[in-house]
Amino acid sequence: MKLYSRPLSPYSSIIRGIVYAKDLPVKLIAPPPGVPIPEEFRAISPTKRIPVLITGSGETLFEASVIAEYLEEHFPEPPLLPADPKDRARVRLIARIAELDILTPATELFILHSRPERDEAAIAAELARLRQGLSIVEERLSNGPFAFGRQMSFADAWLTPIRFIFNPLRKMTGLDDLLDPYPKFEAYAHNAVQHPPLTRVWDEMSDGLKAFQPDLV
C-alpha cells in the first residue's frame, strides 16, 4: 500500500498514527510540492487533498475518515475501536467533534492570523466555535493515558495531531492561556505521546513544522 502524506498535515498524521499502531506495510509518498497541491494531483485525488491511500489491489481512497475505517476493517488487529457499540460511538464522536469543531476553526485561525489585515469579528467567531468544540471533547476525555479507556483508539489518532497544532497556534495568536480551561486536553500532549506510534506522529509533525515555519516551533 502507498499513502500520499505530508509530515505536518493533521489529516495525513491521523492515518499515519493508525498505520503505525497496526504496523502496516505502507510506503509514504509526498504529494507534489505547493500549497494548494497542484492541479495535476487531481488525477490521483479528485479533491486535491491528502491523505490518499492506494490499496494493495490498486484502489484509490481519499478522505481521512474513509481511509481510517478501511484500515480498521481490513486490518482489525490491534483494534482501534472498542467492541461495545456504545463505546465505539463515543470514540467516533470524540474524533468527529475534534475534527469538525476543533481542527477546522483552529486551521481557520492560522489563516486569519497570517493575513496582513486582522478581521476581529471572524477571529472571535472562530475562537467561539473552537472553545465550544474543546468543551465538548474535554467532557468526554478519560484521565489518560489515552482519550478513551486504557488502549489507543481512533480518538487518539485524531487527537494527537490536533493537540500538536495548539503549540504553534498559541504562539502565533499570543493566546498562551487558550487551553487553561481544558486541562485534560492540555495534558493529552504528555499522556498520549508516551505511546510509540503516537510519539512517532508527534515527532514527524515537529520535524515538519521546523521545516515549514521554524519560528513557531
Residue, then its C-alpha position, 0 to 999 in steps of 0.5 A: m500500500k502507498l499513502y500520499s502524506r505530508p509530515l505536518s498535515p493533521y489529516s495525513s498524521i491521523i492515518r499515519g498514527i493508525v498505520y503505525a499502531k497496526d504496523l502496516p506495510v505502507k510506503l509514504i509518498a509526498p504529494p507534489p510540492g505547493v500549497p494548494i497541491p497542484e492541479e495535476f494531483r487531481a488525477i490521483s485525488p479528485t479533491k486535491r487533498i491528502p491523505v490518499l491511500i492506494t490499496g494493495s489491489g490498486e484502489t484509490l481512497f481519499e478522505a481521512s475518515v474513509i481511509a481510517e475505517y478501511l484500515e480498521e476493517h481490513f486490518p482489525e488487529p490491534p483494534l482501534l475501536p472498542a467492541d461495545p457499540k456504545d463505546r465505539a460511538r463515543v470514540r467516533l464522536i470524540a474524533r468527529i467533534a475534534e475534527l469538525d469543531i476543533l481542527t477546522p476553526a483552529t486551521e481557520l485561525f492560522i489563516l486569519h492570523s497570517r493575513p496582513e489585515r486582522d478581521e476581529a469579528a471572524i477571529a472571535a467567531e472562530l475562537a467561539r466555535l473552537r472553545q465550544g468544540l474543546s468543551i465538548v471533547e474535554e467532557r468526554l476525555s478519560n484521565g489518560p493515558f489515552a482519550f478513551g479507556r486504557q488502549m489507543s483508539f481512533a480518538d487518539a489518532w485524531l487527537t494527537p495531531i490536533r493537540f500538536i497544532f495548539n503549540p504553534l497556534r498559541k504562539m502565533t495568536g499570543l493566546d498562551d492561556l487558550l487551553d487553561p480551561y481544558p486541562k485534560f486536553e492540555a495534558y493529552a500532549h504528555n499522556a498520549v505521546q508516551h505511546p510509540p506510534l503516537t510519539r512517532v506522529w508527534d515527532e514527524m509533525s515537529d520535524g515538519l513544522k521546523a521545516f515549514q515555519p521554524d519560528l513557531v516551533 
